Amino acid sequence: MRYRVPQYLHKPHQILFMESDEFAMVMLFFVFALIFGYIFWILMFVVPWLYFKSKKKYPRGFLKHFLYKIGLINFQGAPNFFEKKFNE
């Protein structure tokens, strides 16, 4: 059995010229544009473009940490962001 080992293990998966999270954002706004129309056709291009620009300014993984900070996701094995006291 043959296995394919990627040349760069630290690189994320890419679809066309976008990384997977960027592509997911474009597709999300595309679905919204198909369902609701109007302003979402413009947002389909503007919001991902703003995300691409901000993603280049911050270190890798900033979106996941931002979502943790506002309380939308939790890291496995870590306390909730809003907990004041934590005992190990």
N, CA, C and O of each residue as an XYZ file, in Angstrom:
352
protein
N       0.835     -1.171      0.000
C       0.000      0.000      0.000
C       0.886      1.242      0.000
O       1.863      1.315      0.745
N       0.546      2.203     -0.827
C       1.350      3.423     -0.934
C       0.654      4.574     -0.216
O      -0.565      4.728     -0.287
N       1.448      5.367      0.468
C       0.931      6.529      1.180
C       1.533      7.779      0.566
O       2.699      7.793      0.173
N       0.742      8.808      0.490
C       1.228     10.090     -0.022
C       1.558     10.990      1.168
O       0.678     11.296      1.973
N       2.785     11.405      1.283
C       3.220     12.299      2.347
C       3.327     13.695      1.743
O       4.057     13.893      0.771
N       2.601     14.676      2.312
C       2.678     16.030      1.759
C       4.066     16.626      1.937
O       4.778     16.306      2.889
N       4.434     17.491      1.015
C       5.758     18.085      1.055
C       5.905     19.037      2.250
O       6.949     19.064      2.902
N       4.856     19.815      2.529
C       4.898     20.768      3.628
C       3.800     20.414      4.624
O       2.623     20.652      4.351
N       4.163     19.853      5.770
C       3.183     19.415      6.752
C       2.530     20.572      7.489
O       1.411     20.427      7.982
N       3.189     21.703      7.576
C       2.643     22.834      8.319
C       1.669     23.665      7.499
O       0.999     24.538      8.051
N       1.571     23.422      6.207
C       0.669     24.194      5.348
C      -0.750     23.657      5.453
O      -0.941     22.441      5.447
N      -1.761     24.536      5.552
C      -3.153     24.076      5.590
C      -3.623     23.639      4.203
O      -2.989     23.937      3.191
N      -4.734     22.935      4.183
C      -5.309     22.520      2.902
C      -5.756     23.750      2.123
O      -6.224     24.725      2.710
N      -5.610     23.702      0.795
C      -6.013     24.828     -0.027
C      -6.978     24.380     -1.109
O      -6.858     23.293     -1.675
N      -7.942     25.255     -1.377
C      -8.887     25.074     -2.471
C      -8.712     26.295     -3.352
O      -8.944     27.424     -2.919
N      -8.301     26.064     -4.595
C      -7.904     27.139     -5.503
C      -6.773     27.919     -4.846
O      -5.728     27.334     -4.565
N      -6.935     29.195     -4.594
C      -5.884     29.988     -3.961
C      -6.193     30.299     -2.500
O      -5.448     31.033     -1.850
N      -7.296     29.742     -1.978
C      -7.729     30.044     -0.619
C      -7.488     28.859      0.308
O      -7.495     27.703     -0.116
N      -7.274     29.176      1.591
C      -7.199     28.131      2.595
C      -8.613     27.684      2.930
O      -9.578     28.338      2.534
N      -8.747     26.591      3.647
C     -10.068     26.003      3.876
C     -11.005     26.925      4.651
O     -12.198     26.965      4.351
N     -10.502     27.667      5.639
C     -11.378     28.576      6.385
C     -11.835     29.751      5.529
O     -12.972     30.205      5.658
N     -10.965     30.244      4.663
C     -11.337     31.327      3.762
C     -12.384     30.863      2.758
O     -13.341     31.583      2.472
N     -12.202     29.675      2.231
C     -13.153     29.124      1.272
C     -14.515     28.890      1.936
O     -15.555     29.126      1.321
N     -14.507     28.427      3.185
C     -15.762     28.208      3.906
C     -16.509     29.526      4.094
O     -17.735     29.557      3.995
N     -15.792     30.606      4.360
C     -16.438     31.902      4.527
C     -17.049     32.380      3.214
O     -18.164     32.902      3.206
N     -16.340     32.209      2.118
C     -16.874     32.594      0.808
C     -18.128     31.784      0.490
O     -19.121     32.339      0.018
N     -18.091     30.493      0.743
C     -19.249     29.645      0.447
C     -20.432     29.976      1.356
O     -21.579     29.915      0.912
N     -20.179     30.322      2.611
C     -21.253     30.703      3.523
C     -21.981     31.939      3.004
O     -23.211     31.970      2.967
N     -21.223     32.952      2.607
C     -21.864     34.152      2.085
C     -22.487     33.912      0.712
O     -23.452     34.589      0.356
N     -21.971     32.985     -0.053
C     -22.596     32.623     -1.324
C     -23.970     32.004     -1.087
O     -24.928     32.325     -1.791
N     -24.067     31.123     -0.102
C     -25.363     30.510      0.233
C     -26.329     31.578      0.730
O     -27.496     31.586      0.338
N     -25.852     32.486      1.595
C     -26.708     33.577      2.062
C     -27.178     34.444      0.900
O     -28.328     34.883      0.876
N     -26.290     34.691     -0.064
C     -26.667     35.504     -1.224
C     -27.714     34.790     -2.072
O     -28.625     35.433     -2.593
N     -27.599     33.479     -2.218
C     -28.608     32.744     -2.976
C     -29.959     32.747     -2.269
O     -31.003     32.833     -2.916
N     -29.939     32.652     -0.950
C     -31.190     32.593     -0.190
C     -31.818     33.979     -0.052
O     -32.994     34.165     -0.366
N     -31.034     34.949      0.418
C     -31.592     36.254      0.745
C     -31.389     37.300     -0.343
O     -32.204     38.211     -0.485
N     -30.293     37.176     -1.122
C     -30.034     38.140     -2.184
C     -29.591     39.485     -1.656
O     -28.992     39.581     -0.585
N     -29.894     40.529     -2.420
C     -29.632     41.924     -2.084
C     -28.209     42.173     -1.605
O     -27.255     41.980     -2.358
N     -28.066     42.596     -0.365
C     -26.774     43.044      0.162
C     -25.771     41.898      0.298
O     -24.563     42.136      0.303
N     -26.255     40.660      0.407
C     -25.334     39.534      0.594
C     -24.482     39.271     -0.647
O     -23.415     38.668     -0.535
N     -24.927     39.709     -1.828
C     -24.080     39.567     -3.015
C     -22.837     40.441     -2.888
O     -21.752     40.057     -3.322
N     -23.000     41.606     -2.295
C     -21.847     42.489     -2.075
C     -21.009     41.968     -0.915
O     -19.780     41.952     -0.991
N     -21.678     41.536      0.172
C     -20.959     41.014      1.326
C     -20.174     39.755      0.995
O     -19.186     39.449      1.662
N     -20.604     39.019     -0.030
C     -19.905     37.800     -0.429
C     -18.463     38.106     -0.851
O     -17.594     37.240     -0.753
N     -18.210     39.313     -1.313
C     -16.862     39.705     -1.716
C     -16.164     40.552     -0.654
O     -14.955     40.430     -0.455
N     -16.920     41.404      0.025
C     -16.312     42.359      0.965
C     -15.846     41.677      2.250
O     -14.709     41.885      2.674
N     -16.694     40.872      2.874
C     -16.349     40.253      4.159
C     -15.149     39.303      4.031
O     -14.224     39.401      4.837
N     -15.128     38.385      3.049
C     -13.921     37.548      2.921
C     -12.657     38.367      2.631
O     -11.581     38.017      3.115
N     -12.766     39.435      1.861
C     -11.608     40.278      1.571
C     -11.076     40.909      2.852
O      -9.864     40.959      3.066
N     -11.988     41.395      3.713
C     -11.567     41.942      5.004
C     -10.949     40.869      5.882
O      -9.980     41.129      6.595
N     -11.503     39.665      5.835
C     -10.947     38.556      6.614
C      -9.553     38.185      6.116
O      -8.664     37.917      6.924
N      -9.348     38.166      4.790
C      -8.025     37.857      4.234
C      -7.000     38.878      4.720
O      -5.890     38.513      5.107
N      -7.375     40.167      4.699
C      -6.452     41.213      5.124
C      -6.126     41.102      6.610
O      -4.966     41.229      7.005
N      -7.148     40.865      7.435
C      -6.892     40.776      8.869
C      -6.134     39.504      9.221
O      -5.363     39.484     10.180
N      -6.347     38.450      8.457
C      -5.654     37.191      8.725
C      -4.147     37.330      8.514
O      -3.361     36.679      9.202
N      -3.747     38.168      7.576
C      -2.322     38.377      7.317
C      -1.655     39.207      8.411
O      -0.445     39.104      8.609
N      -2.434     40.033      9.128
C      -1.868     40.885     10.171
C      -1.620     40.148     11.476
O      -0.710     40.505     12.224
N      -2.422     39.117     11.764
C      -2.356     38.437     13.049
C      -1.681     37.069     12.915
O      -1.604     36.526     11.813
N      -1.192     36.509     14.028
C      -0.544     35.197     13.961
C      -1.540     34.084     13.654
O      -2.753     34.264     13.756
N      -0.998     32.937     13.278
C      -1.816     31.791     12.918
C      -2.687     31.364     14.098
O      -2.205     31.279     15.227
N      -3.948     31.101     13.844
C      -4.867     30.652     14.882
C      -5.592     31.761     15.613
O      -6.252     31.501     16.619
N      -5.488     33.003     15.132
C      -6.121     34.095     15.854
C      -7.639     33.983     15.850
O      -8.278     34.388     16.822
N      -8.236     33.449     14.796
C      -9.696     33.358     14.729
C     -10.231     32.410     15.798
O     -11.236     32.705     16.444
N      -9.572     31.291     15.983
C     -10.000     30.338     16.995
C      -9.877     30.941     18.390
O     -10.757     30.745     19.228
N      -8.802     31.666     18.644
C      -8.621     32.299     19.940
C      -9.612     33.452     20.134
O     -10.073     33.684     21.251
N      -9.938     34.166     19.077
C     -10.930     35.236     19.173
C     -12.311     34.659     19.491
O     -13.035     35.207     20.323
N     -12.677     33.562     18.836
C     -13.964     32.928     19.120
C     -14.006     32.400     20.555
O     -15.063     32.417     21.186
N     -12.877     31.934     21.074
C     -12.784     31.506     22.477
C     -12.966     32.700     23.405
O     -13.646     32.607     24.426
N     -12.358     33.810     23.043
C     -12.419     35.003     23.895
C     -13.837     35.555     23.996
O     -14.229     36.035     25.059
N     -14.609     35.500     22.924
C     -15.979     36.020     22.991
C     -16.967     34.960     23.461
O     -18.160     35.236     23.584
N     -16.478     33.746     23.726
C     -17.306     32.727     24.351
C     -18.085     31.829     23.410
O     -19.007     31.143     23.850
N     -17.743     31.810     22.122
C     -18.477     30.970     21.177
C     -17.977     29.530     21.142
O     -18.751     28.615     20.858
N     -16.692     29.318     21.427
C     -16.146     27.962     21.453
C     -15.332     27.781     22.729
O     -14.941     28.757     23.369
N     -15.081     26.535     23.090
C     -14.221     26.207     24.230
C     -13.084     25.330     23.744
O     -13.265     24.486     22.866
N     -11.909     25.536     24.323
C     -10.785     24.668     24.025
C     -10.888     23.432     24.903
O     -11.267     23.513     26.071
N     -10.551     22.309     24.334
C     -10.617     21.065     25.079
C      -9.528     21.069     26.161
O      -8.355     21.305     25.870
N      -9.924     20.808     27.392
C      -8.975     20.769     28.505
C      -8.655     22.123     29.097
O      -7.813     22.220     29.990
N      -9.307     23.172     28.621
C      -9.063     24.511     29.149
C     -10.345     25.026     29.795
O     -11.441     24.640     29.387
N     -10.220     25.892     30.795
C     -11.432     26.432     31.426
C     -12.133     27.408     30.486
O     -11.557     27.884     29.508
N     -13.363     27.682     30.803
C     -14.124     28.663     30.057
C     -13.451     30.022     30.197
O     -12.851     30.302     31.234
N     -13.537     30.865     29.184
C     -12.864     32.164     29.206
C     -13.404     33.060     30.313
O     -12.664     33.883     30.851
N     -14.677     32.917     30.662
C     -15.309     33.820     31.613
C     -15.162     33.367     33.061
O     -15.684     34.040     33.950
N     -14.488     32.277     33.336
C     -14.281     31.821     34.708
C     -13.254     32.710     35.388
O     -12.190     32.990     34.836
N     -13.592     33.152     36.601
C     -12.692     34.041     37.351
C     -11.635     33.255     38.128
O     -10.484     33.683     38.215
N     -12.022     32.105     38.692
C     -11.089     31.298     39.478
C     -10.980     29.918     38.864
O     -11.961     29.347     38.387
N      -9.756     29.394     38.885
C      -9.509     28.077     38.313
C      -8.511     27.344     39.204
O      -7.412     27.833     39.467
N      -8.914     26.166     39.659
C      -8.035     25.330     40.488
C      -7.646     24.083     39.694
O      -8.504     23.363     39.184
N      -6.355     23.847     39.599
C      -5.898     22.651     38.870
C      -5.917     21.455     39.773
O      -5.568     20.354     39.347
